[in-house]
Amino acid sequence: MNSELHSFIKEALEKGKSRSSIADALVFAGWQEGAVNKAMSFFADIDFPVPVPRPRPYLAAREAFLYLVSFITLYVSAYSFGSLLFSFINRWFPDVLQYQYGAFDVPRYAIASLIIAFPIFFLITRSVKKGAKEDPERKDSRMRKWLTYATLVIAAGVLIGDSIAVLSGLLGGELTIRFLLKALTVFGIAGAIFGFYLSDLQKEEKDK
């Protein structure tokens, strides 16, 4: 947060100015309304001779651990699920140069990873969301936001790359059913992750 803005609001509140008049003056001066509201939220709206600061959001070591494990298990689950679907696509539409009919290599590692990682991701995500409802300040965790936006960037990159690969295959006349199904699998997984976290961020902004 801008220290100049914070200092101005604090001084104005100390002089008895109303919150609405302070906000109007700052917006009129050119400050963004969102930045003003965020800076104003650092002071409690209570009747007291001096401005009372709210407790600033902090990230305990336990929450840092939970966020990191949550996103790590998300990536492992997504990769394992994709690998599992790829193996079935290879089975249903085999490449005669690489696969033999009747031979099916069960992706045991992908299945094991999915069985272990996804329940952990689900339980941690539910626990984090429950904690955020009880203490809304946790939503302002910097680590959570960095990991969320990093995940959005990765998912967006995968979606763009997948779309380019499909279009390239289409233009080159090399678009097979096997390739298309794999591309749709990647698009579906990355799209689901992107949509989930984007809607979560939009809901958070709407609540604010």
LUMPA-838683 format. One line per field, with one value per residue (C-alpha): residue number from 1; x, y, z. Coordinates in nm, 2 decimals, padded with zeros to 4 digits. Example, Ala and Ser with C-alpha at 12.3 -4.5 7.8 and 13.67 -1.06 7.14 Angstrom:
REM residues 2
dose = [1_2]
x = [01.23_01.37]
y = [-00.45_-00.11]
z = [00.78_00.71]
REM end
This chain:
REM residues 208
dose = [1_2_3_4_5_6_7_8_9_10_11_12_13_14_15_16_17_18_19_20_21_22_23_24_25_26_27_28_29_30_31_32_33_34_35_36_37_38_39_40_41_42_43_44_45_46_47_48_49_50_51_52_53_54_55_56_57_58_59_60_61_62_63_64_65_66_67_68_69_70_71_72_73_74_75_76_77_78_79_80_81_82_83_84_85_86_87_88_89_90_91_92_93_94_95_96_97_98_99_100_101_102_103_104_105_106_107_108_109_110_111_112_113_114_115_116_117_118_119_120_121_122_123_124_125_126_127_128_129_130_131_132_133_134_135_136_137_138_139_140_141_142_143_144_145_146_147_148_149_150_151_152_153_154_155_156_157_158_159_160_161_162_163_164_165_166_167_168_169_170_171_172_173_174_175_176_177_178_179_180_181_182_183_184_185_186_187_188_189_190_191_192_193_194_195_196_197_198_199_200_201_202_203_204_205_206_207_208]
x = [00.00_00.12_00.27_00.17_-00.20_-00.19_-00.04_-00.29_-00.59_-00.45_-00.39_-00.74_-00.91_-00.71_-00.85_-01.21_-01.28_-01.55_-01.45_-01.67_-01.53_-01.18_-01.26_-01.43_-01.13_-00.88_-01.09_-01.13_-00.75_-00.70_-00.65_-00.82_-01.13_-01.01_-00.68_-00.86_-01.10_-00.82_-00.62_-00.93_-00.99_-00.67_-00.85_-01.15_-01.47_-01.54_-01.59_-01.25_-01.04_-00.76_-00.76_-00.77_-00.57_-00.70_-00.48_-00.29_-00.32_-00.02_00.07_00.17_00.41_00.13_-00.07_00.23_00.28_-00.09_-00.09_00.23_00.11_-00.22_-00.08_00.19_-00.08_-00.29_-00.01_00.06_-00.31_-00.35_-00.05_-00.14_-00.50_-00.38_-00.13_-00.41_-00.63_-00.35_-00.29_-00.65_-00.64_-00.33_-00.52_-00.84_-00.65_-00.31_-00.02_00.07_00.43_00.46_00.17_00.04_-00.33_-00.40_-00.11_-00.20_00.06_-00.13_00.01_00.05_00.25_-00.02_-00.29_-00.09_-00.01_-00.38_-00.50_-00.26_-00.24_-00.60_-00.75_-00.48_-00.55_-00.93_-00.89_-00.64_-00.85_-01.16_-00.97_-00.83_-01.17_-01.33_-01.05_-01.10_-01.47_-01.40_-01.12_-01.16_-00.82_-00.66_-00.77_-00.52_-00.23_00.04_00.17_-00.18_-00.22_00.12_00.06_-00.29_-00.18_00.12_-00.12_-00.34_-00.04_00.07_-00.28_-00.32_00.01_-00.09_-00.43_-00.26_00.01_-00.25_-00.46_-00.16_-00.07_-00.42_-00.44_-00.10_-00.20_-00.52_-00.34_-00.08_-00.34_-00.19_-00.48_-00.56_-00.83_-00.56_-00.39_-00.72_-00.83_-00.50_-00.53_-00.88_-00.77_-00.50_-00.74_-01.00_-00.77_-00.60_-00.93_-01.09_-00.80_-00.80_-01.17_-01.17_-00.91_-01.03_-01.38_-01.24_-01.06_-01.36_-01.58_-01.33_-01.32_-01.70_-01.72_-01.48]
y = [00.00_00.35_00.50_00.86_00.75_00.57_00.87_01.11_00.90_00.86_01.23_01.32_01.07_01.22_01.56_01.43_01.41_01.16_00.86_00.95_01.30_01.16_00.91_01.18_01.41_01.14_01.02_01.38_01.43_01.13_00.83_00.51_00.42_00.07_00.19_00.44_00.17_-00.07_00.19_00.30_-00.06_-00.06_00.16_00.03_00.22_00.28_00.59_00.66_00.98_00.84_00.61_00.25_00.02_-00.32_-00.62_-00.66_-01.00_-01.23_-01.57_-01.81_-02.09_-02.34_-02.16_-02.13_-02.50_-02.56_-02.34_-02.49_-02.85_-02.76_-02.63_-02.90_-03.17_-02.99_-03.01_-03.37_-03.46_-03.28_-03.44_-03.79_-03.76_-03.65_-03.93_-04.18_-04.05_-04.05_-04.42_-04.50_-04.29_-04.49_-04.81_-04.71_-04.55_-04.72_-04.62_-04.93_-04.83_-04.82_-05.02_-05.37_-05.46_-05.65_-05.49_-05.23_-05.08_-04.98_-04.64_-04.76_-04.46_-04.22_-04.41_-04.42_-04.05_-03.96_-04.17_-04.01_-03.65_-03.56_-03.64_-03.43_-03.14_-03.17_-03.18_-02.90_-02.68_-02.74_-02.66_-02.34_-02.22_-02.30_-02.10_-01.81_-01.79_-01.78_-01.52_-01.32_-01.16_-01.48_-01.42_-01.14_-01.38_-01.28_-01.63_-01.75_-01.48_-01.54_-01.91_-01.85_-01.61_-01.83_-02.12_-01.90_-01.81_-02.17_-02.28_-02.00_-02.09_-02.45_-02.35_-02.13_-02.38_-02.66_-02.44_-02.36_-02.73_-02.82_-02.54_-02.63_-02.99_-02.88_-02.65_-02.92_-03.19_-03.41_-03.38_-03.74_-03.86_-03.97_-03.63_-03.45_-03.64_-03.58_-03.21_-03.20_-03.38_-03.12_-02.83_-02.97_-03.02_-02.68_-02.51_-02.65_-02.53_-02.19_-02.15_-02.27_-02.02_-01.73_-01.76_-01.78_-01.45_-01.29_-01.40_-01.26_-00.92_-00.92_-00.99_-00.70]
z = [00.00_-00.07_00.24_00.14_00.10_00.44_00.62_00.46_00.57_00.92_00.96_00.82_01.06_01.35_01.26_01.27_00.90_00.80_00.60_00.31_00.28_00.29_00.02_-00.20_-00.17_-00.26_-00.56_-00.68_-00.65_-00.89_-00.66_-00.77_-00.58_-00.52_-00.37_-00.15_-00.02_00.05_00.24_00.43_00.54_00.74_01.00_01.20_01.15_01.53_01.74_01.91_01.95_01.73_01.43_01.53_01.30_01.20_01.24_00.91_00.74_00.80_00.68_00.95_00.88_00.90_00.63_00.41_00.43_00.35_00.04_-00.09_-00.04_-00.19_-00.52_-00.54_-00.51_-00.76_-01.02_-00.94_-00.97_-01.30_-01.45_-01.33_-01.45_-01.79_-01.81_-01.72_-01.99_-02.24_-02.17_-02.25_-02.57_-02.67_-02.60_-02.80_-03.09_-03.10_-03.31_-03.51_-03.52_-03.14_-02.99_-03.03_-03.01_-02.69_-02.50_-02.24_-02.02_-01.70_-01.58_-01.22_-01.12_-01.25_-01.07_-00.74_-00.77_-00.83_-00.54_-00.30_-00.43_-00.51_-00.17_-00.01_-00.24_-00.18_00.20_00.22_-00.01_00.19_00.51_00.37_00.24_00.58_00.75_00.51_00.59_00.96_00.91_00.59_00.64_00.53_00.18_00.16_00.19_-00.05_-00.10_-00.18_-00.44_-00.59_-00.62_-00.76_-01.03_-01.11_-01.16_-01.39_-01.60_-01.63_-01.72_-01.97_-02.13_-02.16_-02.32_-02.57_-02.66_-02.69_-02.92_-03.13_-03.17_-03.28_-03.53_-03.66_-03.71_-03.88_-04.12_-04.19_-04.25_-03.97_-03.72_-03.62_-03.38_-03.14_-03.14_-03.12_-02.81_-02.63_-02.72_-02.58_-02.26_-02.20_-02.29_-02.05_-01.75_-01.80_-01.87_-01.55_-01.34_-01.50_-01.46_-01.10_-00.98_-01.20_-01.07_-00.71_-00.76_-00.92_-00.63_-00.39_-00.57_-00.57_-00.20_-00.13]
REM end
